[in-house]
Amino acid sequence: MTQTAKSESLVAPAWRFLASIRLTVALLLLLAATSILGTLIPQGGAPSEYIGRYGETIFRLLYAFDLYDMYHSWWFRGLILLLTGNIVVCTLKRFPSVWKIVFSGKTAPTSVKPGKVEPVAFEDARDPEALQSEYEAYIRKRFRRVETESMENGFRIVAERGRWTRLGVSGVHLSIVILLAGALVGSLFGFDGYVNIAEGESIDRVRLRNDNTVMPLGFEVRCEDFNVSFYDSGAPKEYRSRLQILENGKIVVEKDIIVNDPLRYKGVNFFQSSYGSLPARELTLNLTNRDSGEAVRVNAALGRRVEIPGTDLRFYFRQIENRYRLRGMDVGETVLGVLETPTGETTEVILPVRFPSYDKMRKGEWIVSVADHEHRYYTGLQTTRDPGVPLVYAGFILLIAGCWVAFFMAHQKVAVEVTRSARGCAVRVYGSSNRHPVGFETFLKKIAAGLARQKGGAHD
């Protein structure tokens, strides 16, 4: 067996396999089933979430088949590629016959056979020679491709329109291929990540959800300001981030974003998804002398010592905890500091923000409480990049256009046959359409009625 024969023996079965409609149905069912599975199993979570929810054994199964990130898995991409190949081969297999019909060099079909629609007939009292020019002019107003054939007892006008509508199905197939290509491009070259940015700070990279790696953005994102409003119940009403895009230290884009109103830059989308509070860096303290009742107010900065006016004490703002437990109870936001004397003696001070009188239990000379502190937030952003989106949009537009052509337009052939009769001429209008026979029957009747009105012809 020659090398060429071996190649042909391998190509032919592969071609038949890819050209199978059964393969198309099977792939569509598999993709539908995997989409349902992807809805039931949360995607893009951390391994600890799946172990806690399903147990370690089920997690190993999910991990082996990438079921927690299935839209980026090798087998899902394989299904998309196989479906793309199947559609391409099915289209190529049927396209030569469509091409021959659409791009035939003939201006109109040499013969038109009556289709499923009954012909329409009427009589015209004039001779065929008197009718030919009028009928031709009438038909040419409605069809681009028209030819006239001479007959022994008269003439026949054959006309055609809508050849190109045969391409509607091929357009639908092409649109699906473009949509699948867009999905593959997004799966291969896109990403889905997240980042938290504190007010007044910038980042230039994000963490990806699927593998927890860090990806550089190529530019900086700064949270210039963050605001949150609340309902009377305490639930957040709206949170808004003012983001700035910086390149080479210069602001190139600035926008306030809220939920469902993202910032887009260089193909990367920044969605407002969450927020949280950060420990304060500055606060105001009240110090009250236990014996005299003298009160002193002082501002303190995180990690620094501050002299307390009118005393020989210094206060060191060590840290602030968002949640702190005292005697087994969560007292919420709590400042931890140290009172220092000139001799070096130190006293640890615990100041729950919600309980300003707590320091009285320390029995010290000065009672310390938090009068005020700054409220700092961070904004949580979901970051996505999908370079396949333009392809998806293009495929969707082509899909709509292709479906419109395929389902609502038709390739129509019409013949007007005029033969001499005892009362002048017998006119017979017939034709065929690849779609919409009911509408085509109405169309033939309109053509016949229009011809009958030419110079006084009478409809049967």
Secondary structure, 3 states (H helix, E strand, C coil): CCHHHHHHHHHHHHHHHHCCHHHHHHHHHHHHHHHHHHHHCCCCCCHHHHHHHHCHHHHHHHHHCCHHHHHHCHHHHHHHHHHHHHHHHHHHHHHHHHHHHHCCCCCCCCCCCCCCCCCEEEEECCCHHHHHHHHHHHHHCCCCEEEEEEECCEEEEEEEECHHHHHHHHHHHHHHHHHHHHHHHHHHHCEEEEEEEECCCEEEEEEECCCCCEEEEEEEEEEEEEEEEECCCCCEEEEEEEEEEEECCEEEEEEEEECCECEEECCEEEEEEEEEEECCCEEEEEEEECCCCCEEEEEEECCCEEECCCCCCEEEEEEEECCCEECCEECCCEEEEEEECCCCCEEEEEEECCCCCHHHHHCCCEEEEEEEECCEEEEEEEEEECCCHHHHHHHHHHHHHHHHHHHHCCCEEEEEEEEEECCEEEEEEEEEECCCHHHHHHHHHHHHHHHHCHHHCECC
